[in-house]
Amino acid sequence: MHQVVGIRALPTDGHTQATPPTEPECAVLRSVVRAVLDLVGHETGSARTQVVLTPRGPQIARLQLDDVPQDLVE
């Protein structure tokens, strides 16, 4: 099982400060991150995922895997 170790809010366009997500939003963020890591088959190592909360739901904006299995590297 994946462990989400931190959630950090970033300011949006036109704002200088970020609004921290609520606990229900954090639960959604953790669920989305775990699902995308399962989808790409990431089993070990760290990953950094940027998720944008939109009116249509969370959207994955960026995914960086720090430990890519060698059989996936060309």
mmCIF file of the N, C-alpha and C atoms, coordinates in Angstrom:
data_MODEL
# 
_entry.id   MODEL 
# 
loop_
_atom_site.group_PDB 
_atom_site.id 
_atom_site.type_symbol 
_atom_site.label_atom_id 
_atom_site.label_alt_id 
_atom_site.label_comp_id 
_atom_site.label_asym_id 
_atom_site.label_entity_id 
_atom_site.label_seq_id 
_atom_site.pdbx_PDB_ins_code 
_atom_site.Cartn_x 
_atom_site.Cartn_y 
_atom_site.Cartn_z 
_atom_site.occupancy 
_atom_site.B_iso_or_equiv 
_atom_site.pdbx_formal_charge 
_atom_site.auth_seq_id 
_atom_site.auth_comp_id 
_atom_site.auth_asym_id 
_atom_site.auth_atom_id 
_atom_site.pdbx_PDB_model_num 
ATOM 1   N N  . MET A 1 1  ? 0.847   -1.184 0.000   1.00 0.00 ? 1  MET A N  1 
ATOM 2   C CA . MET A 1 1  ? 0.000   0.000  0.000   1.00 0.00 ? 1  MET A CA 1 
ATOM 3   C C  . MET A 1 1  ? 0.888   1.241  0.000   1.00 0.00 ? 1  MET A C  1 
ATOM 4   N N  . HIS A 1 2  ? 0.476   2.226  -0.723  1.00 0.00 ? 2  HIS A N  1 
ATOM 5   C CA . HIS A 1 2  ? 1.226   3.476  -0.815  1.00 0.00 ? 2  HIS A CA 1 
ATOM 6   C C  . HIS A 1 2  ? 0.969   4.345  0.411   1.00 0.00 ? 2  HIS A C  1 
ATOM 7   N N  . GLN A 1 3  ? 1.985   5.063  0.822   1.00 0.00 ? 3  GLN A N  1 
ATOM 8   C CA . GLN A 1 3  ? 1.859   5.964  1.968   1.00 0.00 ? 3  GLN A CA 1 
ATOM 9   C C  . GLN A 1 3  ? 2.049   7.392  1.486   1.00 0.00 ? 3  GLN A C  1 
ATOM 10  N N  . VAL A 1 4  ? 1.039   8.214  1.649   1.00 0.00 ? 4  VAL A N  1 
ATOM 11  C CA . VAL A 1 4  ? 1.127   9.635  1.317   1.00 0.00 ? 4  VAL A CA 1 
ATOM 12  C C  . VAL A 1 4  ? 1.701   10.328 2.545   1.00 0.00 ? 4  VAL A C  1 
ATOM 13  N N  . VAL A 1 5  ? 2.892   10.914 2.387   1.00 0.00 ? 5  VAL A N  1 
ATOM 14  C CA . VAL A 1 5  ? 3.572   11.480 3.550   1.00 0.00 ? 5  VAL A CA 1 
ATOM 15  C C  . VAL A 1 5  ? 3.372   12.983 3.705   1.00 0.00 ? 5  VAL A C  1 
ATOM 16  N N  . GLY A 1 6  ? 2.846   13.632 2.691   1.00 0.00 ? 6  GLY A N  1 
ATOM 17  C CA . GLY A 1 6  ? 2.630   15.065 2.830   1.00 0.00 ? 6  GLY A CA 1 
ATOM 18  C C  . GLY A 1 6  ? 1.719   15.614 1.747   1.00 0.00 ? 6  GLY A C  1 
ATOM 19  N N  . ILE A 1 7  ? 0.962   16.612 2.119   1.00 0.00 ? 7  ILE A N  1 
ATOM 20  C CA . ILE A 1 7  ? 0.106   17.333 1.180   1.00 0.00 ? 7  ILE A CA 1 
ATOM 21  C C  . ILE A 1 7  ? 0.399   18.811 1.378   1.00 0.00 ? 7  ILE A C  1 
ATOM 22  N N  . ARG A 1 8  ? 0.727   19.467 0.284   1.00 0.00 ? 8  ARG A N  1 
ATOM 23  C CA . ARG A 1 8  ? 1.074   20.886 0.366   1.00 0.00 ? 8  ARG A CA 1 
ATOM 24  C C  . ARG A 1 8  ? 0.227   21.652 -0.644  1.00 0.00 ? 8  ARG A C  1 
ATOM 25  N N  . ALA A 1 9  ? -0.395  22.723 -0.197  1.00 0.00 ? 9  ALA A N  1 
ATOM 26  C CA . ALA A 1 9  ? -1.199  23.572 -1.076  1.00 0.00 ? 9  ALA A CA 1 
ATOM 27  C C  . ALA A 1 9  ? -0.298  24.603 -1.749  1.00 0.00 ? 9  ALA A C  1 
ATOM 28  N N  . LEU A 1 10 ? -0.540  24.838 -3.028  1.00 0.00 ? 10 LEU A N  1 
ATOM 29  C CA . LEU A 1 10 ? 0.195   25.848 -3.783  1.00 0.00 ? 10 LEU A CA 1 
ATOM 30  C C  . LEU A 1 10 ? -0.757  26.969 -4.175  1.00 0.00 ? 10 LEU A C  1 
ATOM 31  N N  . PRO A 1 11 ? -0.280  28.207 -4.241  1.00 0.00 ? 11 PRO A N  1 
ATOM 32  C CA . PRO A 1 11 ? -1.161  29.309 -4.647  1.00 0.00 ? 11 PRO A CA 1 
ATOM 33  C C  . PRO A 1 11 ? -1.589  29.147 -6.107  1.00 0.00 ? 11 PRO A C  1 
ATOM 34  N N  . THR A 1 12 ? -2.794  29.567 -6.387  1.00 0.00 ? 12 THR A N  1 
ATOM 35  C CA . THR A 1 12 ? -3.309  29.522 -7.751  1.00 0.00 ? 12 THR A CA 1 
ATOM 36  C C  . THR A 1 12 ? -3.067  30.863 -8.428  1.00 0.00 ? 12 THR A C  1 
ATOM 37  N N  . ASP A 1 13 ? -3.321  30.926 -9.706  1.00 0.00 ? 13 ASP A N  1 
ATOM 38  C CA . ASP A 1 13 ? -3.121  32.165 -10.465 1.00 0.00 ? 13 ASP A CA 1 
ATOM 39  C C  . ASP A 1 13 ? -3.843  33.333 -9.806  1.00 0.00 ? 13 ASP A C  1 
ATOM 40  N N  . GLY A 1 14 ? -3.132  34.436 -9.659  1.00 0.00 ? 14 GLY A N  1 
ATOM 41  C CA . GLY A 1 14 ? -3.725  35.644 -9.107  1.00 0.00 ? 14 GLY A CA 1 
ATOM 42  C C  . GLY A 1 14 ? -3.781  35.687 -7.589  1.00 0.00 ? 14 GLY A C  1 
ATOM 43  N N  . HIS A 1 15 ? -3.285  34.650 -6.928  1.00 0.00 ? 15 HIS A N  1 
ATOM 44  C CA . HIS A 1 15 ? -3.284  34.605 -5.467  1.00 0.00 ? 15 HIS A CA 1 
ATOM 45  C C  . HIS A 1 15 ? -1.849  34.486 -4.960  1.00 0.00 ? 15 HIS A C  1 
ATOM 46  N N  . THR A 1 16 ? -1.581  35.109 -3.840  1.00 0.00 ? 16 THR A N  1 
ATOM 47  C CA . THR A 1 16 ? -0.233  35.039 -3.278  1.00 0.00 ? 16 THR A CA 1 
ATOM 48  C C  . THR A 1 16 ? -0.108  33.956 -2.210  1.00 0.00 ? 16 THR A C  1 
ATOM 49  N N  . GLN A 1 17 ? -1.239  33.523 -1.657  1.00 0.00 ? 17 GLN A N  1 
ATOM 50  C CA . GLN A 1 17 ? -1.214  32.485 -0.629  1.00 0.00 ? 17 GLN A CA 1 
ATOM 51  C C  . GLN A 1 17 ? -2.134  31.346 -1.032  1.00 0.00 ? 17 GLN A C  1 
ATOM 52  N N  . ALA A 1 18 ? -1.759  30.162 -0.598  1.00 0.00 ? 18 ALA A N  1 
ATOM 53  C CA . ALA A 1 18 ? -2.566  28.978 -0.882  1.00 0.00 ? 18 ALA A CA 1 
ATOM 54  C C  . ALA A 1 18 ? -3.532  28.718 0.262   1.00 0.00 ? 18 ALA A C  1 
ATOM 55  N N  . THR A 1 19 ? -4.673  28.183 -0.075  1.00 0.00 ? 19 THR A N  1 
ATOM 56  C CA . THR A 1 19 ? -5.649  27.769 0.928   1.00 0.00 ? 19 THR A CA 1 
ATOM 57  C C  . THR A 1 19 ? -5.442  26.286 1.192   1.00 0.00 ? 19 THR A C  1 
ATOM 58  N N  . PRO A 1 20 ? -5.115  25.905 2.422   1.00 0.00 ? 20 PRO A N  1 
ATOM 59  C CA . PRO A 1 20 ? -4.909  24.476 2.709   1.00 0.00 ? 20 PRO A CA 1 
ATOM 60  C C  . PRO A 1 20 ? -6.187  23.675 2.432   1.00 0.00 ? 20 PRO A C  1 
ATOM 61  N N  . PRO A 1 21 ? -6.033  22.453 1.932   1.00 0.00 ? 21 PRO A N  1 
ATOM 62  C CA . PRO A 1 21 ? -7.214  21.623 1.678   1.00 0.00 ? 21 PRO A CA 1 
ATOM 63  C C  . PRO A 1 21 ? -7.874  21.192 2.987   1.00 0.00 ? 21 PRO A C  1 
ATOM 64  N N  . THR A 1 22 ? -9.168  20.994 2.914   1.00 0.00 ? 22 THR A N  1 
ATOM 65  C CA . THR A 1 22 ? -9.917  20.496 4.069   1.00 0.00 ? 22 THR A CA 1 
ATOM 66  C C  . THR A 1 22 ? -9.607  19.015 4.253   1.00 0.00 ? 22 THR A C  1 
ATOM 67  N N  . GLU A 1 23 ? -9.991  18.453 5.373   1.00 0.00 ? 23 GLU A N  1 
ATOM 68  C CA . GLU A 1 23 ? -9.739  17.021 5.598   1.00 0.00 ? 23 GLU A CA 1 
ATOM 69  C C  . GLU A 1 23 ? -10.454 16.150 4.558   1.00 0.00 ? 23 GLU A C  1 
ATOM 70  N N  . PRO A 1 24 ? -11.709 16.443 4.185   1.00 0.00 ? 24 PRO A N  1 
ATOM 71  C CA . PRO A 1 24 ? -12.323 15.643 3.112   1.00 0.00 ? 24 PRO A CA 1 
ATOM 72  C C  . PRO A 1 24 ? -11.563 15.771 1.780   1.00 0.00 ? 24 PRO A C  1 
ATOM 73  N N  . GLU A 1 25 ? -11.046 16.967 1.479   1.00 0.00 ? 25 GLU A N  1 
ATOM 74  C CA . GLU A 1 25 ? -10.251 17.138 0.260   1.00 0.00 ? 25 GLU A CA 1 
ATOM 75  C C  . GLU A 1 25 ? -8.951  16.345 0.355   1.00 0.00 ? 25 GLU A C  1 
ATOM 76  N N  . CYS A 1 26 ? -8.333  16.318 1.527   1.00 0.00 ? 26 CYS A N  1 
ATOM 77  C CA . CYS A 1 26 ? -7.110  15.532 1.725   1.00 0.00 ? 26 CYS A CA 1 
ATOM 78  C C  . CYS A 1 26 ? -7.381  14.046 1.507   1.00 0.00 ? 26 CYS A C  1 
ATOM 79  N N  . ALA A 1 27 ? -8.524  13.562 1.966   1.00 0.00 ? 27 ALA A N  1 
ATOM 80  C CA . ALA A 1 27 ? -8.879  12.157 1.763   1.00 0.00 ? 27 ALA A CA 1 
ATOM 81  C C  . ALA A 1 27 ? -9.006  11.850 0.271   1.00 0.00 ? 27 ALA A C  1 
ATOM 82  N N  . VAL A 1 28 ? -9.617  12.761 -0.477  1.00 0.00 ? 28 VAL A N  1 
ATOM 83  C CA . VAL A 1 28 ? -9.745  12.590 -1.932  1.00 0.00 ? 28 VAL A CA 1 
ATOM 84  C C  . VAL A 1 28 ? -8.365  12.615 -2.580  1.00 0.00 ? 28 VAL A C  1 
ATOM 85  N N  . LEU A 1 29 ? -7.517  13.541 -2.169  1.00 0.00 ? 29 LEU A N  1 
ATOM 86  C CA . LEU A 1 29 ? -6.169  13.640 -2.732  1.00 0.00 ? 29 LEU A CA 1 
ATOM 87  C C  . LEU A 1 29 ? -5.376  12.357 -2.489  1.00 0.00 ? 29 LEU A C  1 
ATOM 88  N N  . ARG A 1 30 ? -5.426  11.840 -1.271  1.00 0.00 ? 30 ARG A N  1 
ATOM 89  C CA . ARG A 1 30 ? -4.710  10.596 -0.966  1.00 0.00 ? 30 ARG A CA 1 
ATOM 90  C C  . ARG A 1 30 ? -5.225  9.448  -1.830  1.00 0.00 ? 30 ARG A C  1 
ATOM 91  N N  . SER A 1 31 ? -6.523  9.372  -1.990  1.00 0.00 ? 31 SER A N  1 
ATOM 92  C CA . SER A 1 31 ? -7.126  8.308  -2.791  1.00 0.00 ? 31 SER A CA 1 
ATOM 93  C C  . SER A 1 31 ? -6.713  8.400  -4.261  1.00 0.00 ? 31 SER A C  1 
ATOM 94  N N  . VAL A 1 32 ? -6.712  9.603  -4.813  1.00 0.00 ? 32 VAL A N  1 
ATOM 95  C CA . VAL A 1 32 ? -6.337  9.803  -6.211  1.00 0.00 ? 32 VAL A CA 1 
ATOM 96  C C  . VAL A 1 32 ? -4.866  9.458  -6.426  1.00 0.00 ? 32 VAL A C  1 
ATOM 97  N N  . VAL A 1 33 ? -4.016  9.892  -5.523  1.00 0.00 ? 33 VAL A N  1 
ATOM 98  C CA . VAL A 1 33 ? -2.583  9.614  -5.653  1.00 0.00 ? 33 VAL A CA 1 
ATOM 99  C C  . VAL A 1 33 ? -2.331  8.113  -5.586  1.00 0.00 ? 33 VAL A C  1 
ATOM 100 N N  . ARG A 1 34 ? -2.950  7.436  -4.644  1.00 0.00 ? 34 ARG A N  1 
ATOM 101 C CA . ARG A 1 34 ? -2.773  5.980  -4.548  1.00 0.00 ? 34 ARG A CA 1 
ATOM 102 C C  . ARG A 1 34 ? -3.266  5.285  -5.806  1.00 0.00 ? 34 ARG A C  1 
ATOM 103 N N  . ALA A 1 35 ? -4.389  5.741  -6.337  1.00 0.00 ? 35 ALA A N  1 
ATOM 104 C CA . ALA A 1 35 ? -4.944  5.121  -7.547  1.00 0.00 ? 35 ALA A CA 1 
ATOM 105 C C  . ALA A 1 35 ? -4.022  5.290  -8.747  1.00 0.00 ? 35 ALA A C  1 
ATOM 106 N N  . VAL A 1 36 ? -3.455  6.480  -8.933  1.00 0.00 ? 36 VAL A N  1 
ATOM 107 C CA . VAL A 1 36 ? -2.574  6.692  -10.085 1.00 0.00 ? 36 VAL A CA 1 
ATOM 108 C C  . VAL A 1 36 ? -1.285  5.898  -9.924  1.00 0.00 ? 36 VAL A C  1 
ATOM 109 N N  . LEU A 1 37 ? -0.767  5.778  -8.710  1.00 0.00 ? 37 LEU A N  1 
ATOM 110 C CA . LEU A 1 37 ? 0.438   4.978  -8.504  1.00 0.00 ? 37 LEU A CA 1 
ATOM 111 C C  . LEU A 1 37 ? 0.163   3.503  -8.775  1.00 0.00 ? 37 LEU A C  1 
ATOM 112 N N  . ASP A 1 38 ? -1.012  3.017  -8.396  1.00 0.00 ? 38 ASP A N  1 
ATOM 113 C CA . ASP A 1 38 ? -1.402  1.648  -8.738  1.00 0.00 ? 38 ASP A CA 1 
ATOM 114 C C  . ASP A 1 38 ? -1.530  1.493  -10.257 1.00 0.00 ? 38 ASP A C  1 
ATOM 115 N N  . LEU A 1 39 ? -2.129  2.472  -10.898 1.00 0.00 ? 39 LEU A N  1 
ATOM 116 C CA . LEU A 1 39 ? -2.364  2.428  -12.344 1.00 0.00 ? 39 LEU A CA 1 
ATOM 117 C C  . LEU A 1 39 ? -1.060  2.314  -13.129 1.00 0.00 ? 39 LEU A C  1 
ATOM 118 N N  . VAL A 1 40 ? -0.028  3.040  -12.711 1.00 0.00 ? 40 VAL A N  1 
ATOM 119 C CA . VAL A 1 40 ? 1.248   2.992  -13.430 1.00 0.00 ? 40 VAL A CA 1 
ATOM 120 C C  . VAL A 1 40 ? 2.142   1.861  -12.932 1.00 0.00 ? 40 VAL A C  1 
ATOM 121 N N  . GLY A 1 41 ? 1.705   1.113  -11.925 1.00 0.00 ? 41 GLY A N  1 
ATOM 122 C CA . GLY A 1 41 ? 2.463   -0.026 -11.439 1.00 0.00 ? 41 GLY A CA 1 
ATOM 123 C C  . GLY A 1 41 ? 3.651   0.329  -10.559 1.00 0.00 ? 41 GLY A C  1 
ATOM 124 N N  . HIS A 1 42 ? 3.600   1.488  -9.939  1.00 0.00 ? 42 HIS A N  1 
ATOM 125 C CA . HIS A 1 42 ? 4.696   1.917  -9.060  1.00 0.00 ? 42 HIS A CA 1 
ATOM 126 C C  . HIS A 1 42 ? 4.560   1.201  -7.724  1.00 0.00 ? 42 HIS A C  1 
ATOM 127 N N  . GLU A 1 43 ? 5.571   0.375  -7.389  1.00 0.00 ? 43 GLU A N  1 
ATOM 128 C CA . GLU A 1 43 ? 5.488   -0.425 -6.170  1.00 0.00 ? 43 GLU A CA 1 
ATOM 129 C C  . GLU A 1 43 ? 6.447   0.012  -5.082  1.00 0.00 ? 43 GLU A C  1 
ATOM 130 N N  . THR A 1 44 ? 7.631   0.503  -5.447  1.00 0.00 ? 44 THR A N  1 
ATOM 131 C CA . THR A 1 44 ? 8.603   0.905  -4.433  1.00 0.00 ? 44 THR A CA 1 
ATOM 132 C C  . THR A 1 44 ? 9.243   2.224  -4.829  1.00 0.00 ? 44 THR A C  1 
ATOM 133 N N  . GLY A 1 45 ? 9.801   2.891  -3.849  1.00 0.00 ? 45 GLY A N  1 
ATOM 134 C CA . GLY A 1 45 ? 10.458  4.164  -4.101  1.00 0.00 ? 45 GLY A CA 1 
ATOM 135 C C  . GLY A 1 45 ? 9.508   5.333  -3.909  1.00 0.00 ? 45 GLY A C  1 
ATOM 136 N N  . SER A 1 46 ? 10.077  6.503  -4.022  1.00 0.00 ? 46 SER A N  1 
ATOM 137 C CA . SER A 1 46 ? 9.266   7.696  -3.793  1.00 0.00 ? 46 SER A CA 1 
ATOM 138 C C  . SER A 1 46 ? 8.663   8.210  -5.090  1.00 0.00 ? 46 SER A C  1 
ATOM 139 N N  . ALA A 1 47 ? 7.638   9.002  -4.939  1.00 0.00 ? 47 ALA A N  1 
ATOM 140 C CA . ALA A 1 47 ? 6.963   9.627  -6.072  1.00 0.00 ? 47 ALA A CA 1 
ATOM 141 C C  . ALA A 1 47 ? 6.460   10.991 -5.622  1.00 0.00 ? 47 ALA A C  1 
ATOM 142 N N  . ARG A 1 48 ? 6.377   11.885 -6.573  1.00 0.00 ? 48 ARG A N  1 
ATOM 143 C CA . ARG A 1 48 ? 5.828   13.218 -6.292  1.00 0.00 ? 48 ARG A CA 1 
ATOM 144 C C  . ARG A 1 48 ? 4.694   13.432 -7.286  1.00 0.00 ? 48 ARG A C  1 
ATOM 145 N N  . THR A 1 49 ? 3.530   13.736 -6.769  1.00 0.00 ? 49 THR A N  1 
ATOM 146 C CA . THR A 1 49 ? 2.344   13.884 -7.606  1.00 0.00 ? 49 THR A CA 1 
ATOM 147 C C  . THR A 1 49 ? 1.728   15.252 -7.360  1.00 0.00 ? 49 THR A C  1 
ATOM 148 N N  . GLN A 1 50 ? 1.441   15.964 -8.440  1.00 0.00 ? 50 GLN A N  1 
ATOM 149 C CA . GLN A 1 50 ? 0.754   17.249 -8.325  1.00 0.00 ? 50 GLN A CA 1 
ATOM 150 C C  . GLN A 1 50 ? -0.681  17.035 -8.787  1.00 0.00 ? 50 GLN A C  1 
ATOM 151 N N  . VAL A 1 51 ? -1.615  17.339 -7.897  1.00 0.00 ? 51 VAL A N  1 
ATOM 152 C CA . VAL A 1 51 ? -3.039  17.155 -8.180  1.00 0.00 ? 51 VAL A CA 1 
ATOM 153 C C  . VAL A 1 51 ? -3.729  18.506 -8.062  1.00 0.00 ? 51 VAL A C  1 
ATOM 154 N N  . VAL A 1 52 ? -4.564  18.816 -9.040  1.00 0.00 ? 52 VAL A N  1 
ATOM 155 C CA . VAL A 1 52 ? -5.320  20.062 -9.036  1.00 0.00 ? 52 VAL A CA 1 
ATOM 156 C C  . VAL A 1 52 ? -6.777  19.729 -8.721  1.00 0.00 ? 52 VAL A C  1 
ATOM 157 N N  . LEU A 1 53 ? -7.319  20.399 -7.709  1.00 0.00 ? 53 LEU A N  1 
ATOM 158 C CA . LEU A 1 53 ? -8.737  20.219 -7.389  1.00 0.00 ? 53 LEU A CA 1 
ATOM 159 C C  . LEU A 1 53 ? -9.545  21.168 -8.266  1.00 0.00 ? 53 LEU A C  1 
ATOM 160 N N  . THR A 1 54 ? -10.370 20.609 -9.135  1.00 0.00 ? 54 THR A N  1 
ATOM 161 C CA . THR A 1 54 ? -11.182 21.405 -10.055 1.00 0.00 ? 54 THR A CA 1 
ATOM 162 C C  . THR A 1 54 ? -12.659 21.187 -9.734  1.00 0.00 ? 54 THR A C  1 
ATOM 163 N N  . PRO A 1 55 ? -13.541 22.013 -10.279 1.00 0.00 ? 55 PRO A N  1 
ATOM 164 C CA . PRO A 1 55 ? -14.976 21.788 -10.066 1.00 0.00 ? 55 PRO A CA 1 
ATOM 165 C C  . PRO A 1 55 ? -15.446 20.422 -10.579 1.00 0.00 ? 55 PRO A C  1 
ATOM 166 N N  . ARG A 1 56 ? -14.723 19.846 -11.553 1.00 0.00 ? 56 ARG A N  1 
ATOM 167 C CA . ARG A 1 56 ? -15.087 18.529 -12.095 1.00 0.00 ? 56 ARG A CA 1 
ATOM 168 C C  . ARG A 1 56 ? -14.440 17.390 -11.324 1.00 0.00 ? 56 ARG A C  1 
ATOM 169 N N  . GLY A 1 57 ? -13.625 17.732 -10.327 1.00 0.00 ? 57 GLY A N  1 
ATOM 170 C CA . GLY A 1 57 ? -12.941 16.707 -9.542  1.00 0.00 ? 57 GLY A CA 1 
ATOM 171 C C  . GLY A 1 57 ? -11.439 16.860 -9.639  1.00 0.00 ? 57 GLY A C  1 
ATOM 172 N N  . PRO A 1 58 ? -10.698 16.012 -8.943  1.00 0.00 ? 58 PRO A N  1 
ATOM 173 C CA . PRO A 1 58 ? -9.244  16.120 -8.951  1.00 0.00 ? 58 PRO A CA 1 
ATOM 174 C C  . PRO A 1 58 ? -8.664  15.718 -10.308 1.00 0.00 ? 58 PRO A C  1 
ATOM 175 N N  . GLN A 1 59 ? -7.627  16.428 -10.722 1.00 0.00 ? 59 GLN A N  1 
ATOM 176 C CA . GLN A 1 59 ? -6.943  16.150 -11.983 1.00 0.00 ? 59 GLN A CA 1 
ATOM 177 C C  . GLN A 1 59 ? -5.451  16.003 -11.696 1.00 0.00 ? 59 GLN A C  1 
ATOM 178 N N  . ILE A 1 60 ? -4.835  14.958 -12.234 1.00 0.00 ? 60 ILE A N  1 
ATOM 179 C CA . ILE A 1 60 ? -3.393  14.768 -12.080 1.00 0.00 ? 60 ILE A CA 1 
ATOM 180 C C  . ILE A 1 60 ? -2.698  15.743 -13.025 1.00 0.00 ? 60 ILE A C  1 
ATOM 181 N N  . ALA A 1 61 ? -1.881  16.638 -12.483 1.00 0.00 ? 61 ALA A N  1 
ATOM 182 C CA . ALA A 1 61 ? -1.157  17.614 -13.290 1.00 0.00 ? 61 ALA A CA 1 
ATOM 183 C C  . ALA A 1 61 ? 0.276   17.156 -13.559 1.00 0.00 ? 61 ALA A C  1 
ATOM 184 N N  . ARG A 1 62 ? 0.842   16.376 -12.638 1.00 0.00 ? 62 ARG A N  1 
ATOM 185 C CA . ARG A 1 62 ? 2.241   15.963 -12.788 1.00 0.00 ? 62 ARG A CA 1 
ATOM 186 C C  . ARG A 1 62 ? 2.494   14.743 -11.915 1.00 0.00 ? 62 ARG A C  1 
ATOM 187 N N  . LEU A 1 63 ? 3.302   13.827 -12.440 1.00 0.00 ? 63 LEU A N  1 
ATOM 188 C CA . LEU A 1 63 ? 3.695   12.644 -11.680 1.00 0.00 ? 63 LEU A CA 1 
ATOM 189 C C  . LEU A 1 63 ? 5.171   12.401 -11.929 1.00 0.00 ? 63 LEU A C  1 
ATOM 190 N N  . GLN A 1 64 ? 5.947   12.371 -10.869 1.00 0.00 ? 64 GLN A N  1 
ATOM 191 C CA . GLN A 1 64 ? 7.387   12.122 -10.958 1.00 0.00 ? 64 GLN A CA 1 
ATOM 192 C C  . GLN A 1 64 ? 7.720   10.912 -10.106 1.00 0.00 ? 64 GLN A C  1 
ATOM 193 N N  . LEU A 1 65 ? 8.221   9.873  -10.751 1.00 0.00 ? 65 LEU A N  1 
ATOM 194 C CA . LEU A 1 65 ? 8.627   8.663  -10.054 1.00 0.00 ? 65 LEU A CA 1 
ATOM 195 C C  . LEU A 1 65 ? 10.139  8.697  -9.895  1.00 0.00 ? 65 LEU A C  1 
ATOM 196 N N  . ASP A 1 66 ? 10.612  8.535  -8.671  1.00 0.00 ? 66 ASP A N  1 
ATOM 197 C CA . ASP A 1 66 ? 12.045  8.606  -8.400  1.00 0.00 ? 66 ASP A CA 1 
ATOM 198 C C  . ASP A 1 66 ? 12.751  7.267  -8.517  1.00 0.00 ? 66 ASP A C  1 
ATOM 199 N N  . ASP A 1 67 ? 12.014  6.175  -8.511  1.00 0.00 ? 67 ASP A N  1 
ATOM 200 C CA . ASP A 1 67 ? 12.618  4.860  -8.604  1.00 0.00 ? 67 ASP A CA 1 
ATOM 201 C C  . ASP A 1 67 ? 11.875  4.071  -9.670  1.00 0.00 ? 67 ASP A C  1 
ATOM 202 N N  . VAL A 1 68 ? 12.349  4.147  -10.918 1.00 0.00 ? 68 VAL A N  1 
ATOM 203 C CA . VAL A 1 68 ? 11.699  3.487  -12.037 1.00 0.00 ? 68 VAL A CA 1 
ATOM 204 C C  . VAL A 1 68 ? 12.368  2.124  -12.248 1.00 0.00 ? 68 VAL A C  1 
ATOM 205 N N  . PRO A 1 69 ? 11.578  1.043  -12.297 1.00 0.00 ? 69 PRO A N  1 
ATOM 206 C CA . PRO A 1 69 ? 12.175  -0.279 -12.552 1.00 0.00 ? 69 PRO A CA 1 
ATOM 207 C C  . PRO A 1 69 ? 12.972  -0.292 -13.855 1.00 0.00 ? 69 PRO A C  1 
ATOM 208 N N  . GLN A 1 70 ? 14.121  -0.959 -13.855 1.00 0.00 ? 70 GLN A N  1 
ATOM 209 C CA . GLN A 1 70 ? 15.017  -0.953 -15.003 1.00 0.00 ? 70 GLN A CA 1 
ATOM 210 C C  . GLN A 1 70 ? 14.371  -1.540 -16.254 1.00 0.00 ? 70 GLN A C  1 
ATOM 211 N N  . ASP A 1 71 ? 13.423  -2.458 -16.122 1.00 0.00 ? 71 ASP A N  1 
ATOM 212 C CA . ASP A 1 71 ? 12.802  -3.035 -17.313 1.00 0.00 ? 71 ASP A CA 1 
ATOM 213 C C  . ASP A 1 71 ? 11.877  -2.049 -18.019 1.00 0.00 ? 71 ASP A C  1 
ATOM 214 N N  . LEU A 1 72 ? 11.598  -0.899 -17.382 1.00 0.00 ? 72 LEU A N  1 
ATOM 215 C CA . LEU A 1 72 ? 10.773  0.125  -18.023 1.00 0.00 ? 72 LEU A CA 1 
ATOM 216 C C  . LEU A 1 72 ? 11.606  1.232  -18.643 1.00 0.00 ? 72 LEU A C  1 
ATOM 217 N N  . VAL A 1 73 ? 12.909  1.223  -18.409 1.00 0.00 ? 73 VAL A N  1 
ATOM 218 C CA . VAL A 1 73 ? 13.794  2.254  -18.935 1.00 0.00 ? 73 VAL A CA 1 
ATOM 219 C C  . VAL A 1 73 ? 14.337  1.798  -20.281 1.00 0.00 ? 73 VAL A C  1 
ATOM 220 N N  . GLU A 1 74 ? 14.238  2.645  -21.293 1.00 0.00 ? 74 GLU A N  1 
ATOM 221 C CA . GLU A 1 74 ? 14.754  2.303  -22.623 1.00 0.00 ? 74 GLU A CA 1 
ATOM 222 C C  . GLU A 1 74 ? 16.198  2.698  -22.762 1.00 0.00 ? 74 GLU A C  1 
# 
